[in-house]
Amino acid sequence: MSPSIPAPAWRKPLHHRHIATSGFARNDGLFDIEGQLQDISPDGTDLIFRTVPAGTPIHDLRIVLTVDRELVIRGARARIESGPTIYCPEIESAYAALSGMRIGPGFKREVKARLGGVQGCTHLTELVSVLATTAMQTIFALLRTERGSRRPADEQGPMPKPTLVNSCHTHRIDGEAVKVLWPEHRRGAAR
């Protein structure tokens, strides 16, 4: 059992960041992956370009990525409902540059190349990385539904290496979880 996090001393909230994401199946066979990021000051704040009342978002950003089953982005729409300046929404259309990209190895690096620095909004670009994980979880949910109660070990024949292999400590190639996820008898030549 993991050690618990010690109870903190008294503390006063100064900033809240809320990130919420969801994945949806569409009736055209594609998937919408939606995300929202909000930064809120409980006491309000006086910014250079505007005053933000207590409990009102400094940032309220939204992105919708439309992806296919192979996690290729077919469309991307960004919206800045609220930002620290009136100039922030000028960058929304830049996120169309995500179209055609595949979510997988190297995705974050490519997003940074296309939308890093002055080519994008720091917070929207950060949200894209969170949406990539949500997109993968959405497709995993679909595959679990399609697979039903069958497990990889119950089937025969080679299967491609799952994208989870070597993605984290638990899913390392030599770990116990991968023996279940990608059984030896199913690996074939695709090691």
Secondary structure, DSSP 8 states (H G I E B T S, - for coil): ---------------EEEEEEEEEE-TTS-EEEEEEEEEE-TT-EE-SS-EE-TTSEEEEEEEEEEE-TT-BEEEEEEEEEE-SSTTGGGGGGGGGGGTT-BSSTTHHHHHHHHHSGGGS-HHHHHHHHHHHHHHHHHHHHHHHHHHTT--GGGS-S-----TTTTSSSTT-TTSHHHHHHS-HHHHTT--
